[in-house]
Amino acid sequence: MKIVRSIGGARRAIAQWHTRGESVGLVPTMGALHQGHLSLIRRCRKRAKRTVVSIFVNPTQFSPEEDYKSYPRTWRRDISLCHEEGAEIVFAPDVGTMYPDGFETTVRVGSLGDYWEGTSRPGHFDGVATVVLKLFEIIRPDVAVFGQKDYQQTIIIRRLIEDFNLPVGLIVAPTVREPGGLALSSRNVYLGAAERVAAGAISRSLRWAADRIRKGARSSSALARQIRRIVETGGFFTIDYIGFCDPSTLASQRRPNPPVVILIAAKCLAKSAACGRRYIDNIVVR
C-alpha cells in the first residue's frame, strides 16, 4: 500500500491503473476510521479492481464554531486499517495542497443544500461539494463509495455528478451501527457509556416511525411528535429537525407514503465533554 500526499503523485500512480484498463474506486474519508468506513472499503473492493482511500479533514465544511481543530485524528491506526482492508493507495494531502494560496473557486450547492442539514450548518455542503469535486478530478475514480448515514450528502453528491457530467458511479452503502443502534461516526469517540445509551434513542425512534408508516400512518406531524417524545425520553434535549422526505429530491412530505426517508438531527443532554454533541441519522422506508 502506498501513502501519497501530493496531487501529482496520486495522478501518476493511478494513471498506470487506467492505462492497464483497471477500474478505480474511491472512498473519501476524514480519517478516524471505524467499522462503517471499513465497510465502505470492502464494498469498493468488490466493485473496482483498485481502491483509493482519501484521508483529509476538510476545513471548508466546518463553520467557525464547529470542531475542526479537535476533530479526531488517528493517523497510525487509520493507515493500519487501510492496509488490513486491502486499499492500494491512501491519498492524504495537507490543507495547503488542497487549498493553496490564492484558491478561491468553490462549488455553490443549489436548493438541495438549503434545508435540513443545510439550514443547521450554512455553507457545509458547499465545502463538501468543493472537496469532493477536487477529489474526483485528482483520482478520476470509476466508482465512489459513501455511507447512507449522511443521506442528504449522498443526494447532493449524486446531483454534483449529474450536473458536471462526471463519469463516476455513486455507491451508497448501508449505515453501520453499534449494538445499541447508534450510527457509527468518528465523533462517537467523544461519548461515554451513558451517552451511547441515550444516543440509541435516535435509531429506536426512526425504527418505530418506519414501522408505523408501513402499517399505514400518514400524518408526518403526529409521527414527528412521537419521535420527539422517544428521543427526549432517551436523553436528548434539542432536536434540530425531523423530516419526512422524498428519497430522491428531499422534498418534505406532509403525508409520508413509501418510499420516504426520515431525517433527524439532535443534540445529547449529558454532563460530559459530549454535552451538546450533535448527531444525525435517517431511515429509508420502502
N, C-alpha and C positions, 0 to 999 in steps of 0.2 A: 504494500500500500504506500502511495506517495502522499506527502503533505506538500501542497502547493500554495504559496502565498501571493504570487504575482499573477496578474491577468494574462500576461504573455506566456508564462509558464503553463498555466491551465490550458490556454488555447493550443499551445504546441502539443501537449500531451494528448489532448482529446482529438486533435486533428488526425493523429495517427490511427485512432479507432475509426473515425469516419472514413478515412481513406481505405481502410480494410472492409468497409461496409458493415461495421459493428454498431448496433444501436446503443444509445447512451441514455441513461436515466439520471435524473437529478432529484435529490432530497434536500430541500432548503431547510436549514435549522438555525437557531440562535445558540446552539450548544446546550449545556446542562442536560445531556441526553437521558431519556428514560425509556421504559419499555414501549411507550407509544411511538417514539422516534424509531426504535429498533424495528417495530412492526412495519414502518414505512420503508425502511431499508430492505427488509425481506421482500416486501411486495414489489419494490423497484427491481430487485434482482430477478424476480420471476418474469418481469415484463421487458427487461432490457439486458443486453449482453454485458454492458459495463455500467457501473454505478458510481456516481459522484455525490458526495455529501458536502454541502457547504456549511460552514460554521462562521457566523458573522452576527454579532449583536448590533442590529441596525439602529443607529441613533435617530434617524429621521421618523421612525414610527413611535417614538416616545415623546410625550409632552414634557415641558419643564418640570412639572410636579410629580412625574412618574419615576420609576425605579431603574432608570438606565444605568446609573453608576453602581447600584447594588444588585443588579440582575445577576443571578447565579452564573458563575463561570467555573467550569470543572474540566479544564483543558486535558489534563493527562488521562482522566477517566474517559472522556469523550473519544479521544484518539484510540484508546484500548478497545472500546466498544465498537467503533467503526471497523477496526481491524478484525475483531472477532466475527462481525457480521458480514465480512467479505467485500466491503467497499474498496474500490481500486484507487480512488483519489479523494482526499479531503481538501477542499478549497477553503482556505482560512485567511482571507485578506484582512488588512487592518483598515481603519476608518480612512486614512489618507489615501489608500489605494482605491477604495470605492468612491470616495468623495474628495478628490484632490482640490487644491487651492483653485478657486475660480469656478468650481462646479456650481451651476445654477439652473440647469434644465431638469424639471421634475414632471411626474405624471399627476394630472388632476383627475381623480376619480369622479364620475358623474353621480347621478341620483342614487345609485346603489350604495354609495358611501355616506349618504346624507341622513340616514336614520339608524335606529337600533344602536349598534356599537359605534357608528359614526357620530351620533349625537352625543354619546357619552365621552368619546375620545376624538375631538375635532382634529383633522389632519392625519390621524393614524393611518387610514387606508391610502392616503396619498403617499406616505412613506413606504408602506408595504408594496404598493404597486410599482413605485420607482425602483426599489431594490430588487424586486422580482424580475422586472423587465431587464435590469442590468445583468442579473444572473443568467437569464435566458440568453442574452446576447453574448455573454462570455462563454458559457458552457455549451450553448446550442444543443440542448437535450432533445431527444425524440419524445421522451415522456418525463413528466414531473409529478411527484407524489406529495400530496398534502393530506393532513388529517381533517376529519369531519368535525372535530371539536371546535375549530374556528370556521363555522359554517358560512357566515357572511363573507369571510375572507375568500373561501373557495369560489363563491359565486362571483366575486369581484375579479378574481384571477381568471376565471373562465371568460368573463367579458373582456378582460385585457387581451387574452389570447385571440378572441374573435375580432376585436376592434383593430388590432395591429397585425392581423393575418399571420400570426406566429405558428410555425409548423411544430407545435408542441401538443402532445396528447396529455390531458389532465386526468390524473387518477386521484380520486378522493377515497381514502382508506377509513374504515370504521374507527370510532373513538375507543381507545383502550382505557379501562377503568381499574381503580383499586377495588379490593374485595367489598368495601362498603358502598361502592357505586360512584365515588368521586372520580371525575375525569382526570386522567394523568396530565400534569402540567409541570414545567420546570419550576414554577413558583411554589409548588407543593412542598418544597424543602423548607419553606417558612413555617409549615404547620406542625403543631404538636398533635398528640393523640386526640385530645378533646376537640380540636378544630377539625380534624379529619372526620370525626363522627358527625359534627354539626354540618360539615360540607356535604355529607351524604344525603342531606335533605333535598338538595337540588335535584339530583338524579331521581330520587324517590318521587318527588312531585311531578317530574316530567313523565315518568312511567305511569303514574296514576292518571294524568291528563290524557295520555295517549290511549290508555285502556278505555277511558270514558268516551273519547271521540270514536273509537272503533265500535262502541256499543250504541252510538247514536247521539251523543251530546253535541249540541251545535251552537251553544252560546259561549263565545270567547270571553265575555266579561265574567260570567259565572265561573267558568273554568279558571280564569286568572285569579279570582278571589280565593278559590280553594287552594290553588298553587301557592298563593301568598301565605295562607294560613299554615300550610305544611312546612314551607320554608322558614317562616318566622318561628314556628314551634320548634323547629330543628336547631335554631340558634343564629339565624340571620336577622338583621335589623334594617338594612337598607336594600331595597330592590330597585335597580336602575330601570329595568324594563322586563315585561313579559309579553312576547309577541307570538301571534298565530299567523303564519305567513305562507304565501305560495312558495314552494320549494325552489322554483326557478327564478322568480322575479323579486321575492321577498316582500311583495305587496301584502299589506295587512288584510286578514280575513275576519270579518265580524261573525261569520258563521262558518267555522272551520270544518271543511269537508275533505277527507283524504283524497289525494295526497296533501299533507300540510306539515310544515316544520314549526316546532315550538322552540322559541329562543328565550333565554333568560340570562340576566346578569344580576349578581347580588354581592353584597359585602358581608363579611362574617363579623358577628358580635363575639369578641373574645378578648380576654385580659392577657394579651401576649403581644409579641412582636408582629404577629399575624393580624392583629386587630385592624379592621378596615381593609384587609386584602380583598381584592375583587375577583370573582370567579364567574366564568361564562360556561354555558352548556346548552345543549339542544337535543332534540329527538325528532326524527322524521317518522310520520305516521302514514303508512301506505295501505 
